[in-house]
Amino acid sequence: MNTDDAARSVSIPLDQAVQTARLLESIVISLDRITSRMALGDADAHTLDRFITEWFVGPRLSEARVDLWGAIAQVIGEEATEEIAETTPCFPDPVPEEIRAQIEEQRQWYAERFGEL
């Protein structure tokens, strides 16, 4: 994407934005709770799998993704949207550098507040 596109806006209806935000809220909070329990030894990969399956996480995220890509395509076009999607790293690709940087920032944040882990 070129820098001219950065100033452009994408819009979705409010109810769709709220629905997507609630979905992300639900999944992020749930994952945080599960990983906290895993760190304490009170949960395991089965717990995570159970959440993903019982809460229909994959299909619900897929719907939100379609909504967002659709709104983006209305602004920049289908071809540019497909190019962005196709160049987006996904598991099991190598972890992108920006994610590695986020991990390091998180480690530093914890170290500053709680000491070395």
NUVEX-903682 format. One line per 2 residues: number of its first residue (from 1); their letters; for each residue y, x, z of N, C-alpha, C. Coordinates in nm, 3 decimals, decimal comma, padded with zeros to 5 digits. Each point is the difference from the previous one (the first is absolute). Layout:
NUM	a	Y X Z Y X Z Y X Z; ...
This chain:
1	mn	-00,118 00,083 00,000 00,118 -00,083 00,000 00,124 00,087 00,000; 00,097 -00,035 -00,081 00,121 00,081 00,000 00,096 -00,047 00,109
3	td	00,102 00,081 00,025 00,092 -00,030 00,110 00,084 -00,125 -00,026; 00,019 -00,037 -00,126 00,076 -00,122 -00,030 -00,070 -00,123 00,056
5	da	-00,132 00,002 00,005 -00,077 -00,113 00,050 00,015 -00,018 00,151; 00,036 00,105 00,071 00,008 -00,007 00,146 00,103 -00,102 00,048
7	ar	00,105 -00,023 -00,076 00,105 -00,093 00,040 -00,034 -00,145 -00,034; -00,102 -00,021 -00,079 -00,037 -00,135 -00,041 -00,074 -00,070 00,113
9	sv	00,011 -00,132 00,003 -00,065 -00,079 00,105 -00,113 -00,083 -00,055; -00,099 -00,019 00,083 -00,112 -00,088 -00,029 00,008 -00,114 00,100
11	si	-00,020 -00,121 -00,046 00,005 -00,111 00,096 -00,125 -00,086 -00,011; -00,037 -00,053 00,114 -00,109 -00,096 00,007 00,049 -00,115 00,087
13	pl	-00,056 -00,117 -00,016 00,042 -00,112 00,083 -00,020 00,030 00,149; 00,087 -00,056 00,082 -00,004 00,026 00,144 -00,136 -00,032 00,060
15	dq	-00,059 -00,113 -00,036 -00,130 -00,035 00,059 -00,106 00,102 -00,036; 00,006 00,055 -00,121 -00,094 00,102 -00,043 00,025 00,130 00,077
17	av	00,127 00,035 00,021 00,034 00,120 00,076 -00,049 -00,013 00,144; 00,021 -00,117 00,060 -00,045 -00,023 00,138 -00,152 00,008 00,007
19	qt	-00,068 -00,061 -00,096 -00,146 00,002 -00,003 -00,051 00,145 -00,011; 00,062 00,080 -00,086 -00,042 00,139 -00,016 00,030 00,080 00,126
21	ar	00,117 -00,022 00,060 00,035 00,070 00,123 -00,097 -00,036 00,113; -00,037 -00,128 00,011 -00,094 -00,042 00,104 -00,137 00,062 -00,022
23	ll	-00,042 00,008 -00,126 -00,127 00,063 -00,032 00,003 00,147 00,044; 00,105 00,072 -00,037 00,011 00,140 00,039 00,006 00,015 00,151
25	es	00,075 -00,087 00,066 00,009 00,003 00,147 -00,139 -00,016 00,062; -00,073 -00,099 -00,046 -00,134 -00,028 00,052 -00,093 00,120 -00,018
27	iv	00,001 00,056 -00,118 -00,092 00,110 -00,029 00,041 00,127 00,072; 00,128 00,033 -00,001 00,046 00,122 00,066 -00,026 -00,006 00,150
29	is	00,034 -00,110 00,064 -00,022 -00,013 00,145 -00,149 00,002 00,030; -00,078 -00,070 -00,079 -00,146 -00,001 00,022 -00,060 00,139 -00,015
31	ld	00,041 00,072 -00,104 -00,051 00,136 -00,019 00,042 00,091 00,114; 00,122 -00,017 00,048 00,046 00,080 00,114 -00,085 -00,029 00,123
33	ri	-00,027 -00,126 00,025 -00,083 -00,037 00,115 -00,142 00,056 -00,013; -00,056 -00,012 -00,121 -00,136 00,048 -00,021 -00,007 00,151 00,016
35	ts	00,095 00,073 -00,060 -00,005 00,146 00,011 00,027 00,046 00,143; 00,083 -00,073 00,073 00,021 00,034 00,142 -00,130 -00,019 00,077
37	rm	-00,069 -00,109 -00,027 -00,129 -00,024 00,066 -00,102 00,106 -00,041; 00,005 00,042 -00,127 -00,092 00,104 -00,046 00,026 00,131 00,075
39	al	00,128 00,032 00,020 00,037 00,123 00,071 -00,051 -00,003 00,144; -00,006 -00,119 00,058 -00,048 -00,015 00,137 -00,152 -00,014 00,007
41	gd	-00,065 -00,007 -00,115 -00,145 -00,016 -00,004 -00,047 -00,144 00,014; 00,093 -00,096 -00,007 -00,035 -00,141 00,015 -00,023 -00,071 -00,134
43	ad	00,010 00,074 -00,110 -00,022 -00,057 -00,132 -00,052 00,112 -00,090; -00,054 -00,040 -00,115 -00,051 00,099 -00,094 00,022 -00,050 -00,143
45	ah	-00,060 00,069 -00,096 00,016 -00,037 -00,141 -00,048 -00,143 -00,025; -00,098 -00,045 00,075 -00,049 -00,137 -00,015 00,111 -00,100 00,035
47	tl	00,078 00,030 00,102 00,111 -00,087 00,039 00,101 -00,009 -00,113; 00,032 00,113 -00,058 00,094 00,003 -00,112 -00,056 -00,079 -00,119
49	dr	-00,126 00,022 -00,031 -00,065 -00,073 -00,110 00,000 -00,150 00,027; -00,028 -00,038 00,124 00,000 -00,141 00,038 00,138 -00,063 -00,023
51	fi	00,104 00,070 00,041 00,136 -00,050 -00,021 00,027 -00,018 -00,149; -00,028 00,102 -00,078 00,027 -00,006 -00,144 -00,075 -00,114 -00,066
53	te	-00,123 -00,021 00,041 -00,082 -00,106 -00,058 00,041 -00,138 00,051; 00,005 -00,018 00,131 00,026 -00,132 00,057 00,142 -00,050 -00,028
55	wf	00,094 00,092 -00,006 00,138 -00,040 -00,023 00,037 00,003 -00,148; -00,098 00,023 -00,088 00,019 -00,009 -00,145 00,113 00,093 -00,045
57	vg	00,003 00,121 00,058 00,112 00,091 -00,019 00,018 00,040 -00,147; -00,106 00,041 -00,066 00,011 00,045 -00,139 00,060 -00,105 -00,092
59	pr	-00,058 -00,120 -00,005 00,055 -00,103 -00,089 00,143 -00,041 00,036; 00,032 -00,004 00,128 00,136 -00,038 00,040 00,101 00,106 -00,041
61	ls	-00,034 00,127 00,017 00,088 00,107 -00,045 00,011 00,001 -00,152; -00,108 -00,030 -00,066 00,002 -00,006 -00,146 00,098 -00,105 -00,050
63	ea	00,002 -00,116 00,063 00,094 -00,106 -00,038 00,144 00,047 00,020; 00,027 00,064 00,111 00,135 00,050 00,028 00,039 00,106 -00,103
65	rv	-00,093 00,085 -00,035 00,025 00,104 -00,101 00,036 -00,063 -00,133; -00,074 -00,102 -00,041 00,029 -00,069 -00,126 00,140 -00,060 00,002
67	dl	00,037 -00,062 00,112 00,134 -00,059 00,013 00,109 00,106 -00,016; -00,017 00,113 00,068 00,101 00,105 -00,005 00,008 00,065 -00,138
69	wg	-00,114 00,033 -00,059 00,001 00,059 -00,134 00,060 -00,097 -00,100; -00,026 -00,129 00,016 00,057 -00,100 -00,090 00,152 -00,001 00,007
71	ai	00,053 00,006 00,121 00,146 00,003 00,017 00,059 00,129 -00,057; -00,068 00,111 00,021 00,047 00,128 -00,054 -00,003 -00,002 -00,152
73	aq	-00,105 -00,056 -00,058 -00,013 -00,007 -00,146 00,112 -00,082 -00,062; 00,048 -00,101 00,072 00,111 -00,080 -00,053 00,126 00,083 -00,016
75	vi	00,013 00,107 00,078 00,120 00,085 -00,004 -00,019 00,118 -00,095; -00,113 00,067 00,007 -00,017 00,123 -00,079 -00,099 -00,014 -00,115
77	ge	-00,067 -00,113 -00,010 -00,095 -00,023 -00,108 -00,143 00,033 00,038; -00,091 -00,063 -00,074 -00,144 00,018 00,027 -00,045 00,144 -00,021
79	ea	00,045 00,062 -00,108 -00,046 00,135 -00,032 00,039 00,100 00,109; 00,125 -00,004 00,044 00,045 00,092 00,106 -00,073 -00,029 00,130
81	te	-00,023 -00,129 00,028 -00,072 -00,038 00,121 -00,142 00,053 -00,003; -00,067 -00,016 -00,113 -00,137 00,050 -00,013 -00,005 00,152 00,014
83	ei	00,101 00,069 -00,054 00,004 00,146 00,011 00,013 00,043 00,147; 00,085 -00,068 00,072 00,016 00,032 00,143 -00,131 -00,026 00,074
85	ae	-00,062 -00,115 -00,025 -00,125 -00,034 00,067 -00,110 00,100 -00,032; -00,009 00,038 -00,127 -00,106 00,093 -00,042 00,019 00,140 00,056
87	tt	00,122 00,038 00,034 00,025 00,134 00,053 00,007 00,002 00,153; -00,030 -00,113 00,061 00,002 -00,008 00,146 -00,132 00,053 00,056
89	pc	00,004 00,100 00,088 -00,124 00,055 00,056 -00,073 -00,104 00,086; -00,130 00,002 -00,009 -00,085 -00,091 00,078 -00,124 00,077 00,047
91	fp	-00,054 -00,040 00,113 -00,123 00,060 00,050 -00,108 -00,018 -00,105; -00,080 00,102 -00,029 -00,018 00,130 00,065 00,079 00,114 -00,063
93	dp	00,115 -00,028 -00,064 00,086 00,107 -00,050 00,038 00,092 00,117; 00,044 00,122 -00,032 00,051 00,086 00,107 00,120 -00,067 00,068
95	vp	00,016 00,025 00,128 00,112 -00,058 00,075 00,130 00,057 -00,057; 00,093 -00,089 -00,042 00,127 00,047 -00,057 00,083 00,077 00,103
97	ee	00,083 00,091 -00,050 00,082 00,084 00,085 00,093 -00,083 00,088; 00,056 -00,111 -00,052 00,091 -00,080 00,083 -00,073 -00,062 00,120
99	ir	-00,127 -00,030 -00,016 -00,078 -00,053 00,113 -00,029 00,112 00,099; -00,034 00,118 -00,052 -00,021 00,115 00,089 00,126 00,028 00,082
101	aq	00,117 -00,014 -00,064 00,127 00,022 00,071 00,020 -00,107 00,108; -00,035 -00,124 -00,030 00,011 -00,107 00,100 -00,092 00,027 00,118
103	ie	-00,120 00,047 -00,028 -00,096 00,032 00,106 00,058 00,108 00,090; 00,056 00,104 -00,062 00,058 00,109 00,077 00,119 -00,048 00,083
105	eq	00,085 -00,086 -00,057 00,112 -00,056 00,075 -00,049 -00,079 00,121; -00,106 -00,077 -00,020 -00,058 -00,080 00,109 -00,055 00,091 00,109
107	rq	-00,068 00,106 -00,040 -00,054 00,096 00,098 00,113 00,063 00,080; 00,108 00,038 -00,067 00,113 00,060 00,069 00,064 -00,100 00,096
109	wy	00,012 -00,124 -00,043 00,058 -00,105 00,084 -00,082 -00,015 00,129; -00,132 -00,008 -00,015 -00,087 -00,012 00,117 00,009 00,124 00,088
111	ae	00,001 00,117 -00,063 00,006 00,126 00,077 00,129 00,008 00,082; 00,110 -00,043 -00,060 00,129 00,002 00,073 -00,001 -00,093 00,119
113	rf	-00,067 -00,111 -00,013 00,001 -00,101 00,106 -00,113 00,016 00,102; -00,116 00,044 -00,048 -00,118 00,001 00,086 -00,065 00,136 00,014
115	ge	00,055 00,103 -00,063 -00,063 00,130 00,004 -00,105 00,011 -00,110; -00,050 00,118 -00,019 -00,102 00,022 -00,104 -00,123 -00,084 00,025
117	l	-00,057 -00,051 -00,107 -00,121 -00,083 00,011 -00,124 00,084 00,000
